[in-house]
């Protein structure tokens, strides 16, 4: 039995993904802060809705999908109901496994996860890290849960804040770039719908080539960049405006904010 505690947007996305992967609704329990939210999830997916304490007593795997600022209160609710035989999976940005372990009984295994919004279309990037008491078996159980909704990568927990900045927030950077490119198309006289379609397909095609070719992104970019051509003129402007440095600094800022969230 798997319990998803705090089934907001990410929690619901994981719920729908594991159901699409073949798990039965009877294998899942969800909790929600608002009664009407719980009723909606029950109606939409046919899953049991319970209190946090009841879910913790019943399920063998607990997925903590609440916001970072709500984690302390949730752990206070769970403290008397979680035994060392349970697996606790945290999806809260910035919250270290030590924070969770300190508020649960000794020897409870905790695995930290950072996923991202493409979980909605089974294309998530999820990175996982073991806490002090989590074994190879617990990592494999976590991978089994997350693989149906995308790719899973193991990393040391010391890199989790970097992963949050890079892949957790990553989709937003691409949407931002798409937005800017569509605006450029409109400036050049392109209808918005046509500009959006061209940019989306360019992004999809580029991503598939990057994933499937095995080539370094520099090689793929150079293949588009002809001598004295249009692309190199655009690249020159991006470099002149410091876009590369801005991206690096933006991701560093996201990493730092993740650390702030974790420290309260």
MOBEL-V712835 format. One line per field, one symbol per residue. phi: phi as a letter, one per 30 degrees, with the letter a starting at -180 (. if undefined). burial: + if it has 24 or more other ideal C-beta (glycine too) atoms within 12 Angstrom, else -. Layout:
phi->???
burial->???
This chain:
phi->.cccciddddddddeddddddjddeddbbbbbdcddddddddddcicdcbdedddddcddbccccddedcdeddddddedbcceddcccccddicdddddedcbeeiddbbcbbcbddedcibdcccbbddecdcedddddddddcedckcbbdbdddcddddeddcddeedddddddedddedddedjddedddddddddddddddddddcdiddeddddddccdehcddddddeddddciddddddddddddedddddddci
burial->++++++++-++++++++++---+-+-+++++++----+--+---+-++++-+--++-+++++++++++-++--++-++--++---++++++++++++-+++-++---++++++++++++--+++++++++++++---++-++++++++++-++++-+--++++++++++++-++--++--++------------+---+------+--------------------------------------------+--++--+--++--
